[in-house]
Amino acid sequence: AQALHPSGVGRLELGNALPPLPRPLRAPLRGPTVMFQDAPGGRPHGTNLPAALDEEEQELWRQLRRKRDFEGRVAEKRAQLAELRDRRRAVSTAHAEARASVEQLAGELSFAEEQRREIEHDIAVLKESNRLLQQAYYDQQHQHPQQQQQQQQQ
């Protein structure tokens, strides 16, 4: 992984996550003063080299802590993603089962409606047959006395 140097110039190479290294306890070194030409206004200024190195070391430790924090967050987000995938898989399975159940029930409902239509048709046919039989019986009952009367008259 690479991180941008805090000054915005160049990149620092950061390897895989390393355990934090203990910082040695020592007093800041006092050493020769180094002149840099990149001071504001273009004027050279003096800087203590050990102080600059200490500052750079502190910056590197800060970046390592920051990298460790990011890696921790990435691991947490990966765990959340895995959990969400498991939940989605469970929901997808439940959805597929529900869809299959709905399709089964729709088929059963279609069959039941077809049976209902057939029974309604059978009932309509039976009603019509009953009406015709009643009419024939009524006609026979009324015709029979008339035939008897006709026979008696003859």
MOWOUR-V194590 format. One record per residue. SS is DSSP state (H for helix, E for strand, - for the rest). PHI is phi in whole degrees, -180 to 180 (* if undefined). D_CENTER is the distance of its C-alpha to the mean C-alpha in Angstrom with 2 decimals. Layout:
ss:SS phi:PHI d_center:D_CENTER
ss:SS phi:PHI d_center:D_CENTER
//
This chain:
ss:- phi:* d_center:30.44
ss:E phi:-123 d_center:32.53
ss:E phi:-128 d_center:33.03
ss:E phi:-77 d_center:35.11
ss:- phi:-64 d_center:38.39
ss:- phi:-56 d_center:38.73
ss:- phi:-75 d_center:41.61
ss:- phi:87 d_center:39.40
ss:- phi:-110 d_center:41.72
ss:- phi:77 d_center:40.67
ss:E phi:-129 d_center:37.87
ss:E phi:-104 d_center:37.85
ss:E phi:-85 d_center:36.67
ss:- phi:-115 d_center:34.51
ss:- phi:-79 d_center:34.09
ss:- phi:-63 d_center:31.59
ss:- phi:-59 d_center:31.09
ss:- phi:-111 d_center:34.53
ss:- phi:-67 d_center:35.61
ss:- phi:-63 d_center:37.41
ss:- phi:-91 d_center:41.04
ss:- phi:-68 d_center:43.65
ss:- phi:-85 d_center:45.40
ss:- phi:-66 d_center:49.13
ss:- phi:-86 d_center:51.25
ss:- phi:-157 d_center:53.87
ss:- phi:-83 d_center:55.71
ss:- phi:-58 d_center:55.05
ss:- phi:-79 d_center:57.39
ss:- phi:-109 d_center:60.01
ss:- phi:-144 d_center:60.96
ss:- phi:-70 d_center:62.15
ss:E phi:-88 d_center:60.98
ss:E phi:-112 d_center:59.28
ss:E phi:-100 d_center:59.58
ss:E phi:-112 d_center:56.57
ss:- phi:-94 d_center:57.17
ss:- phi:-100 d_center:53.76
ss:- phi:-72 d_center:54.58
ss:H phi:-56 d_center:54.06
ss:H phi:82 d_center:56.94
ss:H phi:79 d_center:57.71
ss:- phi:-91 d_center:60.04
ss:- phi:-70 d_center:59.99
ss:E phi:-137 d_center:59.12
ss:E phi:-96 d_center:59.57
ss:E phi:-138 d_center:56.78
ss:E phi:-77 d_center:57.17
ss:H phi:-60 d_center:55.58
ss:H phi:-62 d_center:54.57
ss:H phi:-66 d_center:52.95
ss:H phi:-66 d_center:51.01
ss:H phi:-68 d_center:49.92
ss:H phi:-61 d_center:48.93
ss:H phi:-62 d_center:46.93
ss:H phi:-65 d_center:45.21
ss:H phi:-63 d_center:44.54
ss:H phi:-61 d_center:43.01
ss:H phi:-65 d_center:40.81
ss:H phi:-64 d_center:39.69
ss:H phi:-63 d_center:38.95
ss:H phi:-62 d_center:36.94
ss:H phi:-66 d_center:34.93
ss:H phi:-65 d_center:34.44
ss:H phi:-63 d_center:33.22
ss:H phi:-63 d_center:30.87
ss:H phi:-63 d_center:29.62
ss:H phi:-62 d_center:29.17
ss:H phi:-62 d_center:27.21
ss:H phi:-63 d_center:24.89
ss:H phi:-63 d_center:24.52
ss:H phi:-63 d_center:23.73
ss:H phi:-66 d_center:21.00
ss:H phi:-63 d_center:19.61
ss:H phi:-62 d_center:19.76
ss:H phi:-64 d_center:18.04
ss:H phi:-67 d_center:15.14
ss:H phi:-65 d_center:14.98
ss:H phi:-64 d_center:15.00
ss:H phi:-63 d_center:12.17
ss:H phi:-63 d_center:10.14
ss:H phi:-63 d_center:11.42
ss:H phi:-63 d_center:10.61
ss:H phi:-65 d_center:6.89
ss:H phi:-64 d_center:7.23
ss:H phi:-62 d_center:9.50
ss:H phi:-63 d_center:7.62
ss:H phi:-64 d_center:5.00
ss:H phi:-61 d_center:8.50
ss:H phi:-65 d_center:10.14
ss:H phi:-67 d_center:8.28
ss:H phi:-63 d_center:8.89
ss:H phi:-64 d_center:12.35
ss:H phi:-62 d_center:13.02
ss:H phi:-64 d_center:12.16
ss:H phi:-63 d_center:14.51
ss:H phi:-65 d_center:17.05
ss:H phi:-65 d_center:17.04
ss:H phi:-63 d_center:17.51
ss:H phi:-64 d_center:20.33
ss:H phi:-65 d_center:21.83
ss:H phi:-63 d_center:21.86
ss:H phi:-63 d_center:23.52
ss:H phi:-63 d_center:26.01
ss:H phi:-66 d_center:26.80
ss:H phi:-64 d_center:27.23
ss:H phi:-63 d_center:29.68
ss:H phi:-65 d_center:31.51
ss:H phi:-64 d_center:31.73
ss:H phi:-60 d_center:33.12
ss:H phi:-63 d_center:35.65
ss:H phi:-64 d_center:36.64
ss:H phi:-66 d_center:37.18
ss:H phi:-63 d_center:39.30
ss:H phi:-61 d_center:41.30
ss:H phi:-62 d_center:41.77
ss:H phi:-61 d_center:43.12
ss:H phi:-64 d_center:45.45
ss:H phi:-66 d_center:46.71
ss:H phi:-61 d_center:47.28
ss:H phi:-65 d_center:49.25
ss:H phi:-60 d_center:51.22
ss:H phi:-64 d_center:52.00
ss:H phi:-62 d_center:53.16
ss:H phi:-64 d_center:55.38
ss:H phi:-64 d_center:56.79
ss:H phi:-63 d_center:57.53
ss:H phi:-64 d_center:59.34
ss:H phi:-62 d_center:61.23
ss:H phi:-62 d_center:62.18
ss:H phi:-62 d_center:63.37
ss:H phi:-66 d_center:65.48
ss:H phi:-65 d_center:66.91
ss:H phi:-64 d_center:67.78
ss:H phi:-64 d_center:69.39
ss:H phi:-64 d_center:71.37
ss:H phi:-63 d_center:72.44
ss:H phi:-62 d_center:73.45
ss:H phi:-62 d_center:75.33
ss:H phi:-66 d_center:77.03
ss:H phi:-65 d_center:78.05
ss:H phi:-78 d_center:79.53
ss:H phi:-76 d_center:81.10
ss:H phi:-60 d_center:82.70
ss:H phi:-64 d_center:84.87
ss:H phi:-68 d_center:85.87
ss:H phi:-66 d_center:86.85
ss:H phi:-64 d_center:88.86
ss:H phi:-66 d_center:90.59
ss:H phi:-65 d_center:91.34
ss:H phi:-67 d_center:92.70
ss:H phi:-71 d_center:94.83
ss:H phi:-74 d_center:96.16
ss:- phi:-87 d_center:97.15
//
